[in-house]
Amino acid sequence: MKTAPRTTEQFDVVVIGAGIVGSALARELAGYQLNVALIEARTDVGDGTSKANTAILHTGFDAKPGSLESRMVREGYRLLSDYASATGIPVERTGALLVAWNQEELDALPGLKDKAAANGYSQTELISASEVYRQVPDLGDGALGGLTVPDESIICTWTTNLALATEAVLRGVTLLLNHRVSGAEVRDDVTILHTDQGDVATRWVVNAAGLGSDVIDRLFGHDRFTVVPRRGELLVYDKMARPLVNRIVLPVPTSRGKGVLVSPTIYGNVMLGPTAEDLADRTDTGTSEEGFEFLLSKGARLMPRLLHEEVTASYAGLRAATEHSDYIVDADARTRYAVAGGIRSTGLTAGMALAVHVTGLLGDAGLALAPRESVPAVPQMPNIGEAALRPYQDAARIAADPAYGTVVCFCERVTAGEIRDTFVSPIPPSGLEGLRRRTRAMNGRCQGFFCGAEVTELLESRGESSCATSHCQKEDQR
Ligand SMILES: Cc1cc2nc3c(=O)[nH]c(=O)nc-3n(C[C@H](O)[C@H](O)[C@H](O)COP(=O)(O)OP(=O)(O)OC[C@H]3O[C@@H](n4cnc5c(N)ncnc54)[C@H](O)[C@@H]3O)c2cc1C
C-alpha cells in the first residue's frame, strides 16, 4: 500500500474521501487504464459515516420514485449483493416487516406497497395484525397490520467499505491516508489539491467527502448545497436478545426519515434506533442522554421485552443531510470535477451503483475510459458475521494454524490468528478502532475490559506477541 505523500506524481483521477462511496468510486475507476489516488483525511478507510449506520441493505422500496436515489439504491442492492457473495462480505437476508401502530399508518400501507412497485420492487405483501404477531411474536401490543419486505437484508458495513478499498488498492490505486484536502487550484490541464501533507496533482477530481462534500464543492467554485449533520443514535443489545428479533421491524416512514427500527445485527446482536437530530457540529458523533431516553421510550412500545435485555453499546453516526431531498451528483467538464455528495441515509446500499453512475458522467465529460485488459481477482474478506463459519469454529483451519484456535476476545470469539492477519492485509489497521472494525475484537459486552490490554499488545507488536502473553499460554494449555 502506498501511503506516503506523492507530490511529484500526477494522477489521472483523485477521489476525495475513503468512505463507501469514495472507495467504490476508486475501485470502479481503477477498472480502467487510469492512475487513481484515493485521498482520506483520517488514518483509516471507512472511518466516517460509513462506519456508524444501521447496516441495512435496502431494496429501495420506500425511496421517492423517479429520484436518482431510487435508481441508485435499487441498482446498488443488486451490485452489492453480488459483490458480497464474491468477496465474503457478511449478509443475511432477514427480510423486514413494516408495522402500523395506528389507523393513519394502517391506511398508509397500501400506498407504500404501490410506492414499492413504482420503485421496481413488487415482492411486498400486506398482512393482518395476527400475521404480524405470528411473524414477530414479541412485538408490543397494538399492532394493526403490516407490510412485508422480504428482500431487506442486514450487512456488515465495515467489511463492505474495507473490501471496496482493498480491491481499489489491489487494482493499483494509491491510498493517501492522513491527507486532508484544504484547497484546490484548477489550472488549464492540471488541478493541484492542497493537503496537510503537501500538494497532490491530478487531471480530474471526484468529491466523495461525505460530511465535508459541500466544503470541497465550494473549493471548485460551487454554492449549491450545505451539509447539515443529522445525528442518528443507536443502542446495541446483548446477544441474548437476538431470539426476540428475527427480522428488521420498521415503522411507517415519515418525511424526516425511516424512523426508529429494531433489527438483528450481522454480529448476532439486536439494535434499536436511529434517532434523527440536526446538529451544527459535523464532528459530534457522541451519544446523548436524551437520545438514550428517546430510544428506550420507542423500544418500550415496539418490543417491551427487549428492555429487559442488556444494552452493551451505543453509538451515533452523522447523515450528510442537505436542503435537497435527492443526492447531489454532477460532473463538470470545464473544471474536470465531479461530486457525489449529500449521500444521506442510503449510501451503504447505493455506493457501488453511484460509482458506476459517476464514472459514466466522468466519461461523458471527457475522461478517457479504456477498460484494463485484466484486473486482479476480487479479495476474499475475513468473515466476521455470525451466519457463516468463524475461524474459532473451524477445526480444519485451527489444525493447520493453531493461532485460529487461540481466542483473544471472548465476548466476540476473535482469535489471535484473525488479529495477526489484519497486519499483513493490503490495508492494515492504524489503531484499535480499525482493528475492531476488521475483527470485532473488543466489540462485545465487556467492550474491551478483559481483552483490551492483550489486543493493544498485539496491535503494538503487529501480531508478533501472539501467544506470548500469559492469557494466550493459558488458552493453549486447555
Ligand atoms: C444513523 C445512520 C443510519 C444509516 N443507515 C443506513 C442503512 O441502513 N443503509 C444504508 O444503505 N445507508 C445507511 N446510512 C447512510 C450511509 O451510512 C451513508 O450514506 C454512507 O456511509 C455515506 O458514505 P460516504 O462515503 O458518502 O461518506 P463517509 O463514509 O462519511 O466518507 C466520507 C469520507 O470523506 C473524508 N473527508 C471529508 N472531508 C475530507 C477532506 N477535506 N479531505 C479528505 N478527506 C475528507 C471523511 O474523513 C470520510 O472518511 C445511514 C447513516 C446513518 C448516519
The ligand as a MOL file (V3000), in Angstrom:
LIG
                    3D

  0  0  0     0  0            999 V3000
M  V30 BEGIN CTAB
M  V30 COUNTS 53 58 0 0 0
M  V30 BEGIN ATOM
M  V30 1 C -27.6030 6.5610 11.6330 0
M  V30 2 C -27.4060 6.1820 10.1870 0
M  V30 3 C -28.0210 5.0660 9.6770 0
M  V30 4 C -27.8470 4.7100 8.3430 0
M  V30 5 N -28.3620 3.5290 7.8920 0
M  V30 6 C -28.1040 3.1190 6.6380 0
M  V30 7 C -28.5720 1.8670 6.1980 0
M  V30 8 O -29.1520 1.0980 6.9610 0
M  V30 9 N -28.3540 1.5150 4.8980 0
M  V30 10 C -27.7000 2.3380 4.0310 0
M  V30 11 O -27.5800 1.9830 2.8650 0
M  V30 12 N -27.2040 3.5220 4.4410 0
M  V30 13 C -27.3830 3.9300 5.7150 0
M  V30 14 N -26.8890 5.1220 6.1630 0
M  V30 15 C -26.2060 6.0010 5.2180 0
M  V30 16 C -24.7750 5.6010 4.9160 0
M  V30 17 O -24.0850 5.2470 6.1000 0
M  V30 18 C -24.1110 6.7770 4.2250 0
M  V30 19 O -24.9040 7.2150 3.1510 0
M  V30 20 C -22.7390 6.3990 3.6750 0
M  V30 21 O -21.9450 5.8160 4.6820 0
M  V30 22 C -22.0700 7.6230 3.1150 0
M  V30 23 O -20.8140 7.2440 2.6320 0
M  V30 24 P -19.8240 8.3330 2.1080 0
M  V30 25 O -18.6630 7.6110 1.5210 0
M  V30 26 O -20.5560 9.3060 1.2650 0
M  V30 27 O -19.4040 9.1660 3.4010 0
M  V30 28 P -18.3580 8.8290 4.5540 0
M  V30 29 O -18.3900 7.4180 4.9600 0
M  V30 30 O -18.5640 9.8380 5.6290 0
M  V30 31 O -16.9600 9.0810 3.8580 0
M  V30 32 C -16.5020 10.3720 3.5320 0
M  V30 33 C -15.0230 10.4290 3.8380 0
M  V30 34 O -14.5040 11.6680 3.3530 0
M  V30 35 C -13.4760 12.0810 4.2290 0
M  V30 36 N -13.2660 13.5230 4.0610 0
M  V30 37 C -14.1370 14.5190 4.3600 0
M  V30 38 N -13.5750 15.7070 4.1020 0
M  V30 39 C -12.3280 15.4600 3.6060 0
M  V30 40 C -11.2570 16.2860 3.1660 0
M  V30 41 N -11.3380 17.6280 3.1810 0
M  V30 42 N -10.1070 15.7070 2.7430 0
M  V30 43 C -10.0010 14.3390 2.7220 0
M  V30 44 N -10.9820 13.5140 3.1410 0
M  V30 45 C -12.1310 14.0660 3.5770 0
M  V30 46 C -14.0240 11.7130 5.5940 0
M  V30 47 O -12.9890 11.6070 6.5630 0
M  V30 48 C -14.7300 10.3950 5.3270 0
M  V30 49 O -13.9080 9.2770 5.6080 0
M  V30 50 C -27.0530 5.5190 7.4890 0
M  V30 51 C -26.4240 6.6460 8.0130 0
M  V30 52 C -26.5700 6.9640 9.3550 0
M  V30 53 C -25.8230 8.1330 9.9190 0
M  V30 END ATOM
M  V30 BEGIN BOND
M  V30 1 1 1 2
M  V30 2 1 2 3
M  V30 3 2 2 52
M  V30 4 2 3 4
M  V30 5 1 4 5
M  V30 6 1 4 50
M  V30 7 2 5 6
M  V30 8 1 6 7
M  V30 9 1 6 13
M  V30 10 2 7 8
M  V30 11 1 7 9
M  V30 12 1 9 10
M  V30 13 2 10 11
M  V30 14 1 10 12
M  V30 15 2 12 13
M  V30 16 1 13 14
M  V30 17 1 14 15
M  V30 18 1 14 50
M  V30 19 1 15 16
M  V30 20 1 16 17
M  V30 21 1 16 18
M  V30 22 1 18 19
M  V30 23 1 18 20
M  V30 24 1 20 21
M  V30 25 1 20 22
M  V30 26 1 22 23
M  V30 27 1 23 24
M  V30 28 2 24 25
M  V30 29 1 24 26
M  V30 30 1 24 27
M  V30 31 1 27 28
M  V30 32 2 28 29
M  V30 33 1 28 30
M  V30 34 1 28 31
M  V30 35 1 31 32
M  V30 36 1 32 33
M  V30 37 1 33 34
M  V30 38 1 33 48
M  V30 39 1 34 35
M  V30 40 1 35 36
M  V30 41 1 35 46
M  V30 42 1 36 37
M  V30 43 1 36 45
M  V30 44 2 37 38
M  V30 45 1 38 39
M  V30 46 1 39 40
M  V30 47 2 39 45
M  V30 48 1 40 41
M  V30 49 2 40 42
M  V30 50 1 42 43
M  V30 51 2 43 44
M  V30 52 1 44 45
M  V30 53 1 46 47
M  V30 54 1 46 48
M  V30 55 1 48 49
M  V30 56 2 50 51
M  V30 57 1 51 52
M  V30 58 1 52 53
M  V30 END BOND
M  V30 END CTAB
M  END
